[in-house]
Amino acid sequence: MMFTMKKFLSILLVMALLIPMVAVTAAEVSLPETVPGDEFGNAAVGHKAAVVSANEYTTKIGMDILKAGGNAVDAAVAMVFANSLTEPGASSLGGASFMTIYLKDKNEYICIEAMETAPAAAGIDTLDEINEKKGAMLLTVPGQVHGALSALEKYGTMTRAQVLDPVIALADNGFPVHISFEERASAAFDLLSGNEEAKNVFTNDGLPFALDDHFANPDYANTLRAIRDGGIDEFYKGKLAQTIVDEVQRLGGILTMEDMANFTSVEREPIKTTYHGYEVVTQGPPSNGGAPMLEMLNILENYDLKAMGYNTFEYLFVFNEALRLAMADGITYFGDPDFYTLPLDTIISKEYAKTRFEQDMPKDWKINPTLVPGKELPFEKKVTATPESGSTTHVSVIDEFGNMVSATHTIGGYFGSGIVAPGTGFPLNAHLQNQFLDIAEKDNPNFVQGGLRVMSTMCPTLVVKDGEPIMAVGSPGSWSIPPAIVAIINDVLIFDMDLQAAINEPRAIFTNFRAPIRVTAEPRIDQAVLDALAEAGYEMNAGRDWNTGLGSVAAVLVDKESGLVFAGGDNRRQYKSLAY
């Protein structure tokens, strides 16, 4: 990797060799006045630790936790709970999460999966009723609280009070509404107005919240106090659980206390591949984003991407054709691994990617109009997951001890169902709608049934060099999550870009899994390149200069040469970073 500071650092090292009396250490390396590539104030650089999230309030809470002696898990958990306050349209205690962790002292990688589960009463017999009534019928068992608190209890160093009290204080005192909050609250205004409790919490006296309006959420503060004092059991078996279930059932839903009590997050084996001398570690199923992301990397490794040049026609063509093939497998073959045996090992293997490269990647620089999954996989049934919709957010953390966390969490659609149980201060999900309802085949493994986990393309990722992670990266963006992460990995590892500059680069990503074969491109890409992609057969969709639909990456990175740590945040969502 090449960084802008390298010439400066090289001079220092030469001086150290020529003048033995002078010792140059990482801690003595001067910080740059500005972070390379940071045009919009999204990035940060430090000597020890760094955090990044989608807003300044969550980022500050994470940094305060680290400065108080907490580790990366403590900070990430605090930030997840903070985002349910500061990003309620994208994250909620009523939603779900994935967390990928590296623990330095154990040299261990941990994947915590906390996806929602379908209520026990959901199934073939209730499908027509669910489709007809929707609303509260679409609710699944929330997973985010269980996943975050499980991570804290097993791998954190702080108490629930130490982690949650700063969030409680922010909820009580309030904060000025930021751009993302305003946009989501406005877009979901009709939904929020349809539920009295949601209207009370998430509208400003019946009007949409505007930029810089003061927002406080004392109900959410009280919810966190209950969780602080009662832990996981309070949310899934106690008064909070009962409040949620009572409201869902009052509105006609099928969620029960037994559904809540039976929920657990799961530690799953990380999945990984090598890529140009690095190792990429991410989440397996029920993520149907992680494995396709690794497959995409494995296919792209067959090309000399650097020789093609960044964001050239050739590069973007093979990038998007590899994406199409990988996501075809993600859509077709992945479901809940607790219910079905999936062809995971095959799909993430180098051998399978080589076959996909040789048999299915176009050789004439024209798209293959047929989006096909791989053939002859050891799998009896195709899953055919449905593209998810919604709103999601992400945090990345590195602490001074060398621990890293990449955590993605979602409510699934702006403010989820728009249903808020009285006195709780957070919206509940509607993930049955995202997951199951347009799957026609009754024997499909992803067909709705009690206890089945919701699929998601969320895939918080770590990049490893010489046995230690150098980058924690992730993104919201539904089906744009895997390619957005791949784009950043290529930018930094292959094209030697500074982290923030890489995040700022314009994107052109295949975005339509039904006809026509569409690529959404930011107009900052050279027009001749866009014209060439159109000639290759893509329908080109002109997006905004900074298109949130193409992912919004948040990443932290260690420069092993200087010892400096960088945090980069996407201007597509006005991410904010801090470091020390």
ABEGO torsion letter per residue (X at the ends): XBBAAAAAAAAAAAAAAABAABBBBAAABBBBABBBGBAAGABBBBAABBBBBABAAAAAAAAAAAAAGBBAAAAAAAAAAAAAAABAAABBAABBBBBBBBBAAAGBBBBBBBBBBBBAABEAAAAAAAAAAEEAAABBBBAAAAAAAAAAAAABABBAAAAAAAAAAAAAAEBBBBAAAAAAAAAAAAAAAABAAAAAAABBGGBBBBBGBBBBBAAAAAAAAAAAAAEAAAAAABAAAAAAAAAAAAAGBABBAAAAAABBBBBBBBBBBBBGGBBBBBBBOABAAAAAAAAAAAAAAABBAAAAEBGBAAAAAAAAAAAAAAAAAAAAABBBAAABBBAAAAAABAAAAAAAAAAABBAAGBBBABBBBBBGBBBABBAGBBBBBEBBBBBBBBBAAGBBBBBBBBAGEBGEAGBBBBGAGBBBBAAAAAAAAABABAABAABBBBGBBBBBABBBBBBBBGGBBABBBBBBGEAAAAAAAAAAAAAAAAAGBBAAAAAABBBBBBABABOBBBBBBBAABBAAAAAAAAAAGBBBBBBBABBAAAEBBBBBBBBAAAGBBBBBBBAAAGBBBBBX
